[in-house]
Amino acid sequence: MRDFAEMAVQLDAHRAEFPKERSDRLPKEFVWRDPSAIPPRPWLYGQHLIRKQVSVTVAPGGVGKSSLTICEGLAMASGRDLPRD
């Protein structure tokens, strides 16, 4: 039989650190920003990979995801514009 006493202490500490009712989780009033003031996104390769974000390539098996990833990596490493769609 497992002793959950240590887990209960950790859970209580977590609940104390992150209470359910936090004002920073409430919706904020929308503030209009001039679109020309929004900085451009830091694209790394076409409009597929963006700096400091997670990108995912999803497709059925056998359609070329690995080849695409290798091609994109080689293109970025070599600085050459390899074929892309």
All heavy atoms as an XYZ file, in Angstrom:
670
protein
N       0.840     -1.176      0.000
C       0.000      0.000      0.000
C       0.892      1.250      0.000
O       1.882      1.305      0.711
C      -0.906     -0.025      1.225
C      -1.996      0.960      1.169
S      -3.229      0.478      2.395
C      -4.555      1.419      1.828
N       0.531      2.241     -0.793
C       1.337      3.456     -0.923
C       0.968      4.476      0.143
O      -0.185      4.604      0.518
C       1.144      4.067     -2.297
C       1.721      3.193     -3.402
C       1.517      3.786     -4.748
N       2.232      5.049     -4.880
C       2.217      5.794     -5.966
N       1.538      5.404     -7.009
N       2.865      6.921     -6.021
N       1.996      5.212      0.577
C       1.779      6.285      1.537
C       1.740      7.598      0.767
O       2.709      7.977      0.120
C       2.904      6.296      2.567
C       2.722      7.407      3.585
O       1.583      7.870      3.763
O       3.725      7.795      4.209
N       0.605      8.260      0.814
C       0.412      9.490      0.052
C       0.622     10.745      0.903
O       0.285     11.840      0.493
C      -0.985      9.516     -0.568
C      -1.163      8.484     -1.643
C      -1.828      7.298     -1.382
C      -0.648      8.701     -2.909
C      -1.988      6.356     -2.380
C      -0.795      7.768     -3.901
C      -1.463      6.587     -3.637
N       1.194     10.581      2.092
C       1.379     11.724      2.990
C       2.290     12.777      2.369
O       1.994     13.979      2.426
C       1.939     11.257      4.330
N       3.399     12.345      1.760
C       4.321     13.306      1.148
C       3.665     14.024     -0.030
O       3.826     15.237     -0.207
C       5.591     12.606      0.677
C       6.631     13.559      0.147
C       7.904     12.849     -0.272
O       8.233     11.801      0.301
O       8.553     13.376     -1.202
N       2.884     13.276     -0.818
C       2.182     13.891     -1.937
C       1.146     14.898     -1.439
O       0.957     15.954     -2.045
C       1.511     12.825     -2.807
C       2.498     11.998     -3.601
S       1.714     10.673     -4.531
C       0.733     11.572     -5.682
N       0.483     14.602     -0.326
C      -0.510     15.520      0.228
C       0.156     16.811      0.691
O      -0.379     17.905      0.490
C      -1.245     14.853      1.384
N       1.349     16.711      1.272
C       2.082     17.898      1.707
C       2.464     18.739      0.493
O       2.328     19.969      0.493
C       3.332     17.491      2.522
C       4.233     18.683      2.768
C       2.914     16.845      3.834
N       2.948     18.083     -0.576
C       3.304     18.798     -1.808
C       2.089     19.473     -2.424
O       2.175     20.612     -2.903
C       3.944     17.847     -2.809
C       5.309     17.362     -2.406
C       5.846     16.321     -3.371
O       5.128     15.808     -4.228
N       7.127     15.995     -3.227
N       0.954     18.787     -2.413
C      -0.272     19.359     -2.967
C      -0.717     20.577     -2.159
O      -1.102     21.598     -2.730
C      -1.377     18.313     -3.008
C      -2.719     18.756     -3.568
C      -2.570     19.233     -5.012
C      -3.728     17.637     -3.490
N      -0.643     20.493     -0.836
C      -1.003     21.642     -0.001
C      -0.083     22.826     -0.262
O      -0.524     23.975     -0.327
C      -0.964     21.260      1.481
C      -2.105     20.317      1.866
O      -3.116     20.287      1.124
O      -1.972     19.621      2.891
N       1.220     22.556     -0.440
C       2.171     23.628     -0.735
C       1.864     24.260     -2.093
O       1.922     25.484     -2.247
C       3.599     23.083     -0.714
N       1.513     23.423     -3.057
C       1.162     23.926     -4.391
C      -0.095     24.793     -4.321
O      -0.146     25.872     -4.922
C       0.950     22.760     -5.351
C       0.546     23.182     -6.724
N       1.443     23.669     -7.636
C      -0.666     23.205     -7.333
C       0.814     23.981     -8.751
N      -0.470     23.693     -8.595
N      -1.088     24.332     -3.599
C      -2.336     25.107     -3.469
C      -2.098     26.436     -2.761
O      -2.744     27.427     -3.073
C      -3.384     24.284     -2.729
C      -3.979     23.185     -3.573
C      -5.035     22.426     -2.818
N      -5.659     21.441     -3.679
C      -6.253     20.348     -3.244
N      -6.322     20.101     -1.954
N      -6.797     19.503     -4.087
N      -1.179     26.445     -1.800
C      -0.866     27.690     -1.103
C      -0.160     28.672     -2.030
O      -0.390     29.876     -1.980
C      -0.001     27.402      0.118
N       0.700     28.126     -2.902
C       1.451     28.991     -3.829
C       0.571     29.471     -4.982
O       0.742     30.586     -5.486
C       2.652     28.228     -4.387
C       3.566     29.074     -5.232
C       4.787     28.311     -5.697
O       5.020     27.187     -5.227
O       5.499     28.853     -6.551
N      -0.357     28.646     -5.433
C      -1.217     28.978     -6.574
C      -2.679     28.860     -6.165
O      -3.353     27.878     -6.491
C      -0.931     28.048     -7.755
C       0.475     28.095     -8.234
C       1.373     27.088     -7.893
C       0.922     29.146     -9.005
C       2.680     27.131     -8.334
C       2.228     29.202     -9.451
C       3.112     28.197     -9.106
N      -3.200     29.853     -5.447
C      -4.611     29.768     -5.039
C      -5.542     29.815     -6.251
O      -5.189     30.357     -7.294
C      -4.796     30.999     -4.149
C      -3.705     31.926     -4.532
C      -2.563     31.075     -5.023
N      -6.718     29.244     -6.094
C      -7.677     29.183     -7.204
C      -8.145     30.558     -7.633
O      -8.285     30.837     -8.803
C      -8.893     28.339     -6.805
C      -8.712     26.881     -6.994
C     -10.029     26.176     -6.770
C      -9.906     24.716     -7.133
N     -11.160     24.012     -6.988
N      -8.418     31.416     -6.691
C      -8.957     32.728     -7.019
C      -7.815     33.733     -7.145
O      -7.384     34.327     -6.168
C      -9.962     33.162     -5.959
C     -11.176     32.255     -5.933
C     -12.205     32.716     -4.938
O     -12.198     33.894     -4.568
O     -13.016     31.883     -4.526
N      -7.330     33.896     -8.342
C      -6.256     34.855     -8.610
C      -6.776     35.886     -9.596
O      -7.348     35.553    -10.626
C      -5.042     34.142     -9.198
C      -4.362     33.221     -8.200
C      -3.225     32.471     -8.800
N      -2.302     33.362     -9.477
C      -1.266     32.937    -10.180
N      -1.035     31.654    -10.298
N      -0.467     33.783    -10.780
N      -6.547     37.132     -9.278
C      -7.072     38.196    -10.133
C      -6.366     38.243    -11.484
O      -6.929     38.737    -12.457
C      -6.936     39.543     -9.431
O      -5.575     39.839     -9.196
N      -5.124     37.720    -11.580
C      -4.424     37.769    -12.859
C      -4.981     36.775    -13.875
O      -4.618     36.799    -15.034
C      -2.927     37.555    -12.674
C      -2.586     36.194    -12.105
O      -3.473     35.563    -11.493
O      -1.427     35.768    -12.267
N      -5.872     35.895    -13.437
C      -6.499     34.944    -14.358
C      -7.801     35.476    -14.941
O      -8.404     34.854    -15.793
C      -6.769     33.630    -13.652
C      -5.516     32.885    -13.291
C      -5.843     31.550    -12.731
N      -4.637     30.853    -12.357
C      -4.603     29.673    -11.815
N      -5.728     29.040    -11.554
N      -3.466     29.101    -11.507
N      -8.245     36.613    -14.443
C      -9.490     37.185    -14.947
C      -9.258     37.834    -16.305
O      -8.156     38.313    -16.598
C     -10.022     38.220    -13.960
C     -10.419     37.677    -12.589
C     -10.813     38.822    -11.674
C     -11.552     36.682    -12.719
N     -10.275     37.869    -17.153
C     -10.131     38.511    -18.461
C      -9.814     39.992    -18.304
O     -10.288     40.653    -17.388
C     -11.489     38.326    -19.124
C     -12.209     37.318    -18.325
C     -11.595     37.295    -16.966
N      -9.010     40.488    -19.202
C      -8.652     41.903    -19.200
C      -9.472     42.637    -20.259
O      -9.903     42.046    -21.245
C      -7.167     42.068    -19.529
C      -6.244     41.280    -18.624
C      -5.759     42.138    -17.520
C      -4.662     41.492    -16.719
N      -5.083     40.593    -15.703
N      -9.673     43.914    -20.044
C     -10.400     44.727    -21.003
C      -9.594     44.830    -22.292
O      -8.368     45.001    -22.263
C     -10.622     46.126    -20.429
C     -11.382     47.041    -21.339
C     -11.566     48.420    -20.740
O     -11.363     48.591    -19.536
O     -11.921     49.329    -21.509
N     -10.261     44.706    -23.430
C      -9.588     44.809    -24.718
C      -9.146     46.249    -24.949
O      -9.910     47.184    -24.752
C     -10.518     44.369    -25.852
C      -9.901     44.510    -27.202
C      -8.966     43.600    -27.647
C     -10.231     45.571    -28.026
C      -8.387     43.732    -28.894
C      -9.661     45.711    -29.272
C      -8.733     44.788    -29.707
N      -7.906     46.400    -25.345
C      -7.356     47.712    -25.654
C      -6.900     47.685    -27.104
O      -6.053     46.869    -27.478
C      -6.168     48.058    -24.727
C      -5.573     49.397    -25.104
C      -6.618     48.059    -23.284
N      -7.464     48.555    -27.926
C      -7.105     48.608    -29.343
C      -5.673     49.077    -29.509
O      -5.246     50.041    -28.885
C      -8.045     49.535    -30.099
C      -7.621     49.719    -31.527
C      -6.968     50.782    -32.040
C      -7.797     48.801    -32.593
N      -6.723     50.603    -33.380
C      -7.221     49.369    -33.748
C      -8.374     47.548    -32.699
C      -7.215     48.730    -34.976
C      -8.362     46.924    -33.930
C      -7.796     47.513    -35.046
N      -4.915     48.356    -30.339
C      -3.556     48.766    -30.680
C      -3.503     49.002    -32.172
O      -4.108     48.262    -32.955
C      -2.554     47.676    -30.320
C      -2.383     47.522    -28.851
C      -1.414     46.447    -28.421
N      -0.500     45.944    -29.412
C       0.459     45.081    -29.154
N       0.618     44.627    -27.942
N       1.249     44.644    -30.110
N      -2.781     50.018    -32.550
C      -2.600     50.309    -33.969
C      -1.834     49.147    -34.592
O      -0.740     48.802    -34.132
C      -1.819     51.612    -34.126
C      -1.620     51.995    -35.580
O      -2.337     51.447    -36.445
O      -0.747     52.836    -35.843
N      -2.373     48.494    -35.627
C      -1.691     47.348    -36.229
C      -0.274     47.662    -36.703
O       0.588     46.785    -36.694
C      -2.593     46.975    -37.417
C      -3.934     47.488    -37.038
C      -3.684     48.724    -36.231
N      -0.010     48.896    -37.096
C       1.348     49.224    -37.555
C       2.336     49.265    -36.390
O       3.540     49.227    -36.606
C       1.346     50.566    -38.284
O       0.965     51.602    -37.402
N       1.841     49.303    -35.142
C       2.714     49.325    -33.973
C       3.075     47.920    -33.502
O       3.940     47.757    -32.648
C       2.050     50.084    -32.835
N       2.413     46.899    -34.055
C       2.700     45.512    -33.670
C       3.959     45.073    -34.408
O       4.034     45.164    -35.637
C       1.516     44.595    -34.015
C       0.270     45.046    -33.254
C       1.853     43.146    -33.695
C      -0.987     44.322    -33.660
N       4.981     44.587    -33.689
C       6.223     44.193    -34.359
C       6.006     42.964    -35.245
O       5.159     42.113    -34.943
C       7.177     43.885    -33.211
C       6.307     43.587    -32.043
C       5.042     44.376    -32.249
N       6.762     42.834    -36.334
C       6.617     41.660    -37.187
C       7.089     40.397    -36.466
O       7.926     40.466    -35.569
C       7.511     41.976    -38.386
C       8.480     42.982    -37.889
C       7.780     43.752    -36.815
N       6.552     39.282    -36.865
C       6.928     38.013    -36.248
C       8.323     37.604    -36.719
O       8.670     37.798    -37.889
C       5.919     36.925    -36.614
C       4.577     37.197    -36.013
C       3.598     36.123    -36.355
N       2.313     36.436    -35.750
C       1.207     35.787    -36.019
N       1.210     34.796    -36.877
N       0.094     36.124    -35.427
N       9.108     37.005    -35.827
C      10.472     36.610    -36.200
C      10.517     35.247    -36.898
O      10.903     34.237    -36.321
C      11.197     36.580    -34.846
C      10.120     36.244    -33.859
C       8.860     36.869    -34.399
N      10.120     35.214    -38.162
C      10.109     33.963    -38.921
C      11.532     33.496    -39.157
O      12.424     34.285    -39.454
C       9.397     34.147    -40.256
C       7.936     34.427    -40.119
C       7.313     35.628    -40.315
C       6.916     33.499    -39.751
N       5.965     35.494    -40.085
C       5.695     34.206    -39.738
C       6.910     32.156    -39.425
C       4.486     33.601    -39.419
C       5.709     31.557    -39.099
C       4.516     32.277    -39.100
N      11.752     32.191    -39.065
C      13.067     31.614    -39.325
C      13.155     30.996    -40.704
O      14.186     31.062    -41.354
C      13.402     30.536    -38.278
C      13.569     31.024    -36.854
C      13.800     29.855    -35.929
C      14.717     31.998    -36.766
N      12.082     30.358    -41.140
C      12.091     29.676    -42.433
C      10.718     29.823    -43.053
O       9.758     29.192    -42.615
C      12.451     28.203    -42.258
C      12.641     27.494    -43.579
C      13.775     27.722    -44.344
C      11.693     26.615    -44.070
C      13.954     27.080    -45.552
C      11.860     25.972    -45.267
C      12.990     26.213    -46.010
O      13.169     25.586    -47.213
N      10.616     30.653    -44.078
C       9.320     30.887    -44.722
C       8.317     31.377    -43.689
O       8.615     32.266    -42.901
N       7.143     30.794    -43.700
C       6.164     31.058    -42.652
C       5.813     29.741    -41.964
O       4.671     29.460    -41.646
C       4.923     31.736    -43.225
C       5.180     33.161    -43.615
C       3.907     33.905    -43.964
O       2.868     33.315    -44.244
N       3.987     35.218    -43.966
N       6.856     28.932    -41.763
C       6.672     27.622    -41.155
C       7.270     27.584    -39.755
O       6.676     27.033    -38.852
C       7.340     26.559    -42.035
C       7.128     25.168    -41.565
N       6.562     24.200    -42.328
C       7.412     24.564    -40.393
C       6.496     23.069    -41.650
N       7.014     23.270    -40.460
N       8.448     28.137    -39.568
C       9.123     28.103    -38.274
C       9.285     29.524    -37.747
O       9.737     30.406    -38.474
C      10.508     27.457    -38.414
C      10.506     26.025    -38.943
C      11.925     25.550    -39.164
C       9.783     25.098    -37.998
N       8.940     29.728    -36.493
C       9.028     31.044    -35.888
C       9.852     30.947    -34.603
O       9.742     29.973    -33.860
C       7.615     31.618    -35.622
C       7.662     33.070    -35.223
C       6.867     30.810    -34.612
C       6.325     33.765    -35.265
N      10.689     31.942    -34.384
C      11.599     31.939    -33.235
C      10.808     31.936    -31.920
O       9.804     32.614    -31.783
C      12.490     33.177    -33.302
C      13.600     33.208    -32.272
C      14.498     34.407    -32.450
N      15.069     34.526    -33.781
C      16.145     33.872    -34.211
N      16.760     33.044    -33.419
N      16.589     34.063    -35.435
N      11.282     31.123    -30.950
C      10.722     31.004    -29.596
C       9.288     30.470    -29.566
O       8.537     30.753    -28.647
C      10.789     32.344    -28.859
C      12.200     32.829    -28.612
C      12.190     34.095    -27.796
C      13.612     34.581    -27.572
N      13.641     35.796    -26.778
N       8.890     29.709    -30.582
C       7.563     29.097    -30.619
C       7.709     27.633    -31.003
O       8.736     27.220    -31.534
C       6.654     29.808    -31.634
C       6.456     31.276    -31.358
C       5.726     31.547    -30.065
O       4.775     30.856    -29.716
N       6.163     32.556    -29.344
N       6.680     26.859    -30.772
C       6.672     25.455    -31.145
C       5.963     25.315    -32.482
O       4.877     25.842    -32.668
C       5.951     24.597    -30.082
C       5.848     23.147    -30.531
C       6.665     24.697    -28.748
N       6.603     24.627    -33.425
C       5.987     24.351    -34.719
C       5.828     22.848    -34.865
O       6.696     22.088    -34.429
C       6.870     24.873    -35.858
O       6.997     26.265    -35.786
N       4.735     22.436    -35.470
C       4.455     21.017    -35.611
C       4.130     20.711    -37.067
O       3.354     21.430    -37.697
C       3.262     20.600    -34.722
C       2.949     19.132    -34.882
C       3.533     20.927    -33.267
N       4.736     19.661    -37.590
C       4.406     19.177    -38.919
C       3.615     17.885    -38.733
O       4.133     16.918    -38.190
C       5.686     18.907    -39.740
O       6.427     20.121    -39.823
C       5.351     18.412    -41.130
N       2.371     17.895    -39.176
C       1.485     16.750    -38.972
C       1.005     16.253    -40.325
O       0.552     17.041    -41.156
C       0.266     17.140    -38.104
C      -0.655     15.960    -37.899
C       0.720     17.706    -36.770
N       1.116     14.947    -40.536
C       0.632     14.314    -41.770
C       0.641     12.805    -41.553
O       1.299     12.316    -40.636
C       1.521     14.697    -42.948
N      -0.066     12.077    -42.398
C      -0.018     10.612    -42.299
C       1.387     10.096    -42.558
O       2.228     10.781    -43.138
C      -0.977     10.139    -43.404
C      -1.812     11.320    -43.724
C      -0.994     12.533    -43.421
N       1.642      8.879    -42.141
C       2.951      8.273    -42.338
C       3.283      8.093    -43.813
O       2.409      7.845    -44.643
N       4.553      8.247    -44.141
C       5.025      7.977    -45.494
C       4.792      9.081    -46.504
O       4.871      8.835    -47.709
N       4.506     10.298    -46.062
C       4.267     11.373    -47.025
C       5.410     12.384    -47.097
O       5.339     13.334    -47.861
C       2.936     12.114    -46.757
C       1.764     11.189    -46.944
C       2.918     12.738    -45.386
N       6.465     12.202    -46.267
C       7.642     13.045    -46.411
C       7.915     14.028    -45.288
O       8.639     15.004    -45.497
N       7.382     13.791    -44.099
C       7.650     14.716    -42.982
C       9.133     14.745    -42.643
O       9.708     15.809    -42.438
C       6.846     14.312    -41.750
C       5.345     14.440    -41.899
C       4.611     14.017    -40.643
C       4.845     12.584    -40.235
N       4.316     11.569    -41.123
N       9.765     13.576    -42.587
C      11.196     13.520    -42.260
C      12.021     14.200    -43.336
O      12.955     14.959    -43.030
C      11.649     12.073    -42.092
O      10.981     11.474    -41.005
N      11.700     13.963    -44.590
C      12.433     14.600    -45.692
C      12.261     16.113    -45.650
O      13.220     16.860    -45.880
C      11.948     14.072    -47.043
O      12.193     12.695    -47.129
N      11.064     16.579    -45.355
C      10.808     18.007    -45.263
C      11.629     18.632    -44.132
O      12.256     19.679    -44.311
C       9.315     18.270    -45.022
C       8.924     19.721    -44.761
C       9.173     20.574    -46.000
C       7.476     19.813    -44.333
N      11.661     17.960    -42.983
C      12.406     18.472    -41.842
C      13.897     18.531    -42.138
O      14.571     19.514    -41.822
C      12.152     17.592    -40.601
O      10.745     17.549    -40.345
C      12.869     18.119    -39.379
N      14.423     17.496    -42.769
C      15.845     17.482    -43.137
C      16.144     18.586    -44.139
O      17.128     19.313    -44.012
C      16.241     16.094    -43.693
C      16.203     15.062    -42.567
C      17.611     16.139    -44.355
C      16.303     13.630    -43.029
N      15.290     18.743    -45.133
C      15.478     19.779    -46.154
C      15.444     21.171    -45.527
O      16.278     22.022    -45.841
C      14.411     19.638    -47.231
S      14.606     20.771    -48.601
N      14.495     21.404    -44.627
C      14.409     22.707    -43.976
C      15.633     22.971    -43.103
O      16.177     24.083    -43.088
C      13.133     22.796    -43.132
C      11.882     22.896    -43.959
C      10.619     22.861    -43.130
O      10.654     22.457    -41.948
O       9.574     23.241    -43.673
N      16.086     21.958    -42.369
C      17.280     22.106    -41.543
C      18.509     22.412    -42.371
O      19.306     23.289    -42.023
N      18.673     21.711    -43.485
C      19.812     21.963    -44.377
C      19.727     23.355    -44.994
O      20.738     24.042    -45.148
C      19.875     20.899    -45.473
C      20.290     19.501    -45.019
C      20.119     18.495    -46.151
C      21.716     19.512    -44.496
N      18.535     23.769    -45.355
C      18.360     25.099    -45.942
C      18.740     26.186    -44.944
O      19.436     27.143    -45.289
C      16.923     25.289    -46.413
N      18.305     26.028    -43.702
C      18.633     27.041    -42.699
C      20.117     27.021    -42.355
O      20.730     28.078    -42.182
C      17.786     26.825    -41.437
C      16.331     27.202    -41.639
S      15.351     27.068    -40.133
C      15.208     25.305    -39.955
N      20.708     25.822    -42.258
C      22.127     25.721    -41.906
C      23.032     26.243    -43.018
O      24.058     26.863    -42.754
C      22.478     24.268    -41.585
N      22.641     26.006    -44.280
C      23.485     26.410    -45.403
C      23.196     27.838    -45.878
O      24.003     28.431    -46.575
C      23.281     25.456    -46.583
O      21.971     25.584    -47.110
N      22.043     28.354    -45.499
C      21.668     29.689    -45.948
C      21.178     29.723    -47.378
O      20.976     30.791    -47.961
N      20.984     28.567    -47.974
C      20.492     28.480    -49.361
C      18.982     28.340    -49.356
O      18.385     27.804    -48.427
C      21.120     27.268    -50.060
C      22.619     27.426    -50.213
C      23.241     26.213    -50.835
N      22.650     26.004    -52.166
C      22.821     24.878    -52.858
N      23.514     23.896    -52.358
N      22.279     24.764    -54.040
N      18.346     28.824    -50.402
C      16.899     28.727    -50.536
C      16.572     27.438    -51.267
O      16.454     27.404    -52.493
C      16.361     29.934    -51.295
C      14.838     29.981    -51.293
O      14.235     29.372    -50.385
O      14.271     30.622    -52.184
N      16.463     26.346    -50.514
C      16.146     25.055    -51.106
C      14.652     25.028    -51.475
O      13.872     25.802    -50.933
C      16.491     23.930    -50.147
C      17.982     23.849    -49.774
C      18.196     22.732    -48.763
C      18.834     23.621    -51.001
N      14.254     24.162    -52.374
C      12.835     24.133    -52.795
C      11.900     23.946    -51.615
O      12.143     23.149    -50.722
C      12.762     22.924    -53.719
C      14.143     22.671    -54.141
C      15.040     23.159    -53.060
N      10.849     24.735    -51.612
C       9.833     24.607    -50.576
C       8.482     25.006    -51.155
O       8.401     25.768    -52.096
C      10.166     25.442    -49.357
C      10.281     26.896    -49.683
C      10.625     27.712    -48.485
N      10.932     29.053    -49.003
C      11.111     30.094    -48.283
N      11.035     30.004    -47.011
N      11.364     31.243    -48.808
N       7.441     24.507    -50.544
C       6.075     24.858    -50.966
C       5.475     25.869    -50.082
O       5.632     25.951    -48.945
C       5.186     23.612    -50.975
C       5.104     23.028    -52.373
O       4.518     23.685    -53.224
O       5.605     21.905    -52.560
